[in-house]
Amino acid sequence: MTRDDLLAAFGDEHHRLLYALDGLDYNQITRVTLPDSDFTVQDILGDIVAWEEHVAGVICHLLSNPQEPSPLLDHKAWRAEQVALCRRRPLAEVMSQMYRVRQETCALVAELTDEQMYTPRQMWISDRVKSACGGKPITIAEILEMMLRDCQTHRQTIEKWQAERHA
């Protein structure tokens, strides 16, 4: 994807995620566990926020310290920790953070040069990312695309649950 495509896709996905939340009340977002999951909608939102923050932090670290790899994240353990943290925060705080982090992510993407975006690097961000790319070098654009697909998958989970509730 080009930078403009990524920025448009992040904006579109943010709006689609908000639309997927339409009609849900506070209890449905914060207390109801989604089918085939241990997550509430709030947990999903918190996971999206935490992952975007982490990815942006790794990208910034990589750009300022290109020779110093970031530590490899155990994604499953990290995710469980992030969800636990999210569950202790008010929904309004999670929503506010979701808006802020998405704006910061888009600002970061807009500032990256083509060389920064499309040069393959040995950066894994997490054991899950390393596995997904087969241990080969990956570009920042590819990592951002993976992050976008994760957000889409989360949104689709919410949409599926919404459709089943209304069936």
VOBA-1610 file (N, C-alpha, C; in pm, whole numbers, padded with zeros to 5 digits, always signed):
BEGIN
Met+00084-00119+00000Met+00000+00000+00000Met+00089+00125+00000Thr+00042+00226-00066Thr+00112+00353-00060Thr+00080+00421+00073Arg+00155+00524+00104Arg+00131+00601+00227Arg-00012+00656+00227Asp-00053+00714+00113Asp-00189+00770+00105Asp-00295+00661+00121Asp-00270+00544+00063Asp-00363+00432+00079Asp-00374+00390+00225Leu-00259+00383+00293Leu-00259+00347+00435Leu-00335+00449+00519Leu-00308+00575+00494Leu-00376+00680+00570Leu-00527+00675+00547Ala-00567+00656+00422Ala-00710+00646+00391Ala-00770+00522+00457Ala-00698+00412+00453Ala-00749+00287+00512Ala-00761+00300+00665Phe-00663+00365+00730Phe-00673+00385+00875Phe-00794+00472+00910Gly-00817+00577+00833Gly-00933+00663+00858Gly-01063+00588+00835Asp-01070+00514+00725Asp-01189+00437+00693Asp-01216+00331+00800Glu-01112+00262+00842Glu-01129+00157+00942Glu-01174+00214+01075His-01123+00331+01111His-01165+00395+01235His-01315+00424+01232His-01363+00477+01120His-01506+00507+01106His-01590+00380+01106Arg-01542+00276+01041Arg-01614+00149+01037Arg-01621+00087+01177Leu-01514+00100+01254Leu-01514+00049+01391Leu-01617+00124+01475Leu-01619+00255+01464Leu-01718+00334+01539Leu-01860+00297+01497Tyr-01881+00275+01369Tyr-02014+00235+01320Tyr-02053+00099+01379Ala-01955+00008+01392Ala-01983-00125+01449Ala-02029-00114+01595Leu-01989-00007+01663Leu-02027+00014+01802Leu-02166+00077+01816Asp-02217+00129+01705Asp-02344+00199+01707Asp-02455+00109+01762Gly-02531+00162+01855Gly-02643+00090+01912Gly-02609+00007+02035Leu-02481-00004+02068Leu-02443-00078+02188Leu-02452+00014+02309Asp-02505-00039+02419Asp-02507+00041+02541Asp-02382+00011+02625Tyr-02369+00083+02732Tyr-02251+00074+02818Tyr-02226-00070+02865Asn-02330-00139+02911Asn-02313-00276+02959Asn-02273-00371+02848Gln-02327-00353+02729Gln-02291-00440+02617Gln-02145-00421+02578Ile-02094-00301+02592Ile-01955-00274+02557Ile-01859-00320+02667Thr-01898-00303+02791Thr-01804-00326+02901Thr-01819-00459+02973Arg-01935-00523+02963Arg-01958-00642+03046Arg-01988-00771+02970Val-02044-00761+02851Val-02083-00881+02776Val-01960-00938+02705Thr-01933-01066+02733Thr-01822-01135+02666Thr-01871-01181+02529Leu-01792-01153+02426Leu-01830-01189+02290Leu-01824-01340+02272Pro-01910-01395+02183Pro-01908-01539+02159Pro-01770-01587+02112Asp-01733-01707+02154Asp-01605-01768+02115Asp-01486-01680+02154Ser-01498-01608+02264Ser-01393-01515+02304Ser-01396-01497+02455Asp-01287-01447+02508Asp-01282-01406+02648Asp-01290-01255+02659Phe-01313-01188+02547Phe-01308-01042+02539Phe-01445-00978+02539Thr-01452-00861+02600Thr-01565-00772+02582Thr-01529-00678+02468Val-01625-00598+02424Val-01596-00498+02321Val-01490-00400+02374Gln-01500-00360+02500Gln-01401-00269+02557Gln-01261-00332+02552Asp-01253-00462+02580Asp-01123-00530+02572Asp-01066-00522+02431Ile-01153-00541+02332Ile-01109-00533+02192Ile-01057-00393+02161Leu-01132-00292+02204Leu-01088-00154+02180Leu-00954-00128+02248Gly-00940-00175+02370Gly-00814-00158+02442Gly-00699-00230+02374Asp-00726-00347+02317Asp-00624-00422+02246Asp-00579-00346+02121Ile-00674-00290+02048Ile-00640-00211+01929Ile-00551-00094+01968Val-00590-00022+02072Val-00515+00095+02118Val-00374+00056+02161Ala-00365-00047+02244Ala-00234-00088+02296Ala-00142-00134+02183Trp-00197-00207+02088Trp-00114-00257+01977Trp-00066-00142+01890Glu-00154-00047+01860Glu-00112+00070+01780Glu-00005+00149+01853Glu-00022+00169+01983Glu+00080+00242+02060Glu+00213+00168+02058His+00208+00038+02075His+00331-00041+02076His+00401-00035+01940Val+00326-00055+01834Val+00385-00052+01699Val+00446+00085+01671Ala+00374+00192+01704Ala+00426+00327+01682Ala+00554+00349+01762Gly+00557+00300+01885Gly+00678+00313+01968Gly+00796+00239+01909Val+00771+00120+01857Val+00880+00043+01795Val+00929+00113+01668Ile+00837+00166+01589Ile+00878+00238+01467Ile+00963+00359+01504Cys+00920+00436+01603Cys+00998+00553+01646Cys+01136+00510+01697His+01140+00403+01775His+01268+00351+01826His+01358+00311+01709Leu+01301+00240+01613Leu+01378+00195+01497Leu+01436+00312+01419Leu+01358+00417+01402Leu+01405+00531+01325Leu+01513+00611+01398Ser+01503+00616+01531Ser+01604+00692+01605Ser+01724+00608+01645Asn+01710+00476+01647Asn+01819+00384+01683Asn+01823+00267+01586Pro+01857+00291+01459Pro+01845+00185+01358Pro+01931+00062+01384Gln+02039+00077+01457Gln+02128-00037+01483Gln+02090-00114+01609Glu+01998-00060+01686Glu+01959-00122+01814Glu+01819-00181+01802Pro+01809-00314+01792Pro+01676-00374+01777Pro+01591-00356+01902Ser+01463-00345+01881Ser+01373-00337+01996Ser+01356-00478+02052Pro+01327-00488+02180Pro+01309-00622+02238Pro+01191-00695+02174Leu+01206-00825+02158Leu+01099-00907+02100Leu+00990-00928+02204Leu+00870-00897+02166Leu+00756-00903+02255Leu+00691-01041+02250Asp+00661-01098+02366Asp+00580-01220+02374Asp+00435-01173+02362His+00380-01184+02242His+00252-01121+02212His+00139-01171+02301Lys+00131-01300+02323Lys+00021-01355+02402Lys+00023-01302+02545Ala+00140-01303+02609Ala+00152-01253+02746Ala+00126-01103+02751Trp+00182-01031+02654Trp+00163-00886+02650Trp+00016-00851+02633Arg-00051-00923+02543Arg-00193-00896+02516Arg-00277-00919+02642Ala-00250-01027+02713Ala-00324-01055+02837Ala-00303-00942+02938Glu-00181-00892+02946Glu-00151-00781+03037Glu-00225-00655+02996Gln-00228-00627+02867Gln-00295-00506+02817Gln-00446-00513+02840Val-00505-00630+02818Val-00649-00645+02841Val-00681-00625+02989Ala-00596-00682+03077Ala-00618-00664+03221Ala-00612-00516+03258Leu-00518-00443+03200Leu-00507-00299+03226Leu-00631-00226+03174Cys-00677-00263+03056Cys-00793-00198+02994Cys-00918-00217+03079Arg-00932-00334+03139Arg-01051-00363+03219Arg-01061-00277+03343Arg-00949-00220+03385Arg-00949-00134+03504Arg-00972+00013+03469Arg-00982+00044+03341Arg-00997+00183+03299Arg-01141+00212+03258Pro-01185+00333+03280Pro-01321+00370+03236Pro-01331+00366+03083Leu-01448+00331+03034Leu-01471+00324+02890Leu-01439+00456+02822Ala-01478+00567+02882Ala-01453+00698+02822Ala-01303+00720+02800Glu-01222+00673+02893Glu-01076+00686+02879Glu-01025+00601+02763Val-01077+00479+02750Val-01036+00391+02640Val-01075+00453+02506Met-01196+00506+02497Met-01241+00569+02372Met-01158+00692+02338Ser-01130+00774+02437Ser-01047+00892+02416Ser-00908+00852+02368Gln-00853+00751+02431Gln-00720+00704+02392Gln-00723+00647+02250Met-00832+00581+02212Met-00844+00525+02077Met-00837+00636+01972Tyr-00909+00746+01996Tyr-00903+00859+01903Tyr-00762+00917+01897Arg-00703+00941+02013Arg-00571+01003+02020Arg-00465+00917+01951Val-00464+00788+01980Val-00363+00699+01924Val-00377+00689+01773Arg-00501+00683+01725Arg-00520+00676+01579Arg-00469+00803+01512Gln-00494+00920+01572Gln-00442+01045+01517Gln-00289+01045+01517Glu-00230+00999+01625Glu-00084+00994+01635Glu-00025+00896+01534Thr-00091+00783+01514Thr-00044+00685+01416Thr-00047+00745+01276Cys-00157+00811+01242Cys-00167+00874+01110Cys-00063+00984+01092Ala-00038+01061+01197Ala+00064+01167+01188Ala+00202+01105+01167Leu+00231+00995+01236Leu+00360+00926+01219Leu+00375+00875+01077Val+00272+00811+01024Val+00276+00758+00887Val+00296+00871+00787Ala+00227+00982+00807Ala+00238+01095+00715Ala+00379+01153+00710Glu+00452+01142+00821Glu+00588+01199+00827Glu+00697+01105+00776Leu+00668+00978+00760Leu+00770+00884+00716Leu+00809+00909+00570Thr+00937+00897+00542Thr+00983+00908+00404Thr+00957+00774+00333Asp+00964+00775+00201Asp+00947+00650+00127Asp+01055+00550+00168Glu+01176+00597+00187Glu+01285+00507+00228Glu+01251+00442+00363Gln+01202+00521+00456Gln+01167+00466+00586Gln+01051+00367+00574Met+00955+00397+00491Met+00835+00313+00477Met+00863+00180+00409Tyr+00949+00182+00308Tyr+00957+00066+00218Tyr+01091-00007+00218Thr+01181+00029+00308Thr+01308-00043+00319Thr+01289-00162+00412Pro+01313-00285+00362Pro+01300-00402+00451Pro+01403-00397+00563Arg+01358-00434+00684Arg+01444-00432+00802Arg+01420-00558+00884Gln+01519-00592+00964Gln+01502-00701+01059Gln+01438-00641+01184Met+01309-00638+01186Met+01237-00588+01303Met+01114-00675+01321Trp+01093-00719+01440Trp+00986-00816+01459Trp+00869-00761+01539Ile+00891-00671+01627Ile+00787-00613+01711Ile+00733-00716+01809Ser+00698-00835+01761Ser+00649-00940+01850Ser+00679-01076+01789Asp+00669-01180+01872Asp+00689-01315+01820Asp+00586-01348+01712Arg+00466-01294+01723Arg+00360-01317+01625Arg+00395-01255+01490Val+00450-01134+01490Val+00491-01068+01366Val+00607-01144+01303Lys+00702-01186+01385Lys+00817-01261+01333Lys+00770-01389+01265Ser+00677-01457+01326Ser+00624-01580+01269Ser+00548-01552+01139Ala+00470-01444+01137Ala+00389-01411+01019Ala+00474-01380+00897Cys+00591-01323+00919Cys+00676-01288+00803Cys+00786-01392+00781Gly+00778-01503+00852Gly+00875-01611+00830Gly+01018-01575+00865Gly+01036-01478+00953Gly+01171-01440+00994Gly+01246-01357+00892Lys+01180-01318+00784Lys+01246-01237+00680Lys+01232-01089+00713Pro+01319-01006+00657Pro+01305-00861+00678Pro+01167-00813+00633Ile+01121-00711+00700Ile+00986-00659+00676Ile+00993-00506+00672Thr+00904-00445+00597Thr+00902-00299+00589Thr+00806-00242+00692Ile+00823-00115+00721Ile+00730-00048+00811Ile+00590-00049+00750Ala+00581-00032+00618Ala+00450-00036+00553Ala+00383-00171+00575Glu+00458-00280+00568Glu+00400-00413+00589Glu+00352-00429+00733Ile+00427-00376+00827Ile+00386-00384+00967Ile+00257-00304+00988Leu+00250-00187+00927Leu+00128-00106+00939Leu+00009-00176+00875Glu+00032-00245+00764Glu-00075-00322+00700Glu-00122-00435+00790Met-00029-00502+00858Met-00066-00607+00953Met-00150-00550+01066Met-00110-00433+01115Met-00183-00367+01223Met-00325-00333+01175Leu-00337-00286+01054Leu-00467-00253+00997Leu-00555-00379+00986Arg-00496-00490+00941Arg-00573-00615+00931Arg-00620-00662+01069Asp-00537-00644+01171Asp-00579-00679+01307Asp-00701-00598+01348Cys-00699-00469+01320Cys-00812-00383+01353Cys-00937-00427+01276Gln-00920-00461+01149Gln-01032-00508+01069Gln-01091-00637+01127Thr-01004-00728+01169Thr-01051-00853+01227Thr-01130-00828+01355His-01080-00739+01439His-01153-00704+01561His-01289-00642+01528Arg-01291-00551+01433Arg-01418-00488+01395Arg-01515-00592+01342Gln-01468-00684+01260Gln-01554-00787+01205Gln-01611-00877+01315Thr-01535-00900+01420Thr-01584-00977+01534Thr-01702-00905+01598Ile-01688-00774+01615Ile-01797-00695+01674Ile-01918-00694+01580Glu-01895-00675+01451Glu-02006-00673+01354Glu-02080-00807+01352Lys-02006-00916+01358Lys-02068-01048+01358Lys-02156-01065+01482Trp-02104-01023+01596Trp-02181-01032+01719Trp-02307-00945+01710Gln-02291-00825+01656Gln-02407-00735+01638Gln-02512-00800+01548Ala-02468-00862+01438Ala-02562-00924+01345Ala-02634-01041+01413Glu-02561-01121+01491Glu-02622-01234+01560Glu-02721-01188+01666Arg-02693-01077+01729Arg-02785-01024+01831Arg-02917-00982+01769His-02911-00934+01644His-03032-00884+01577His-03102-00988+01490Ala-03044-01106+01482Ala-03103-01211+01396Ala-03225-01277+01463
//
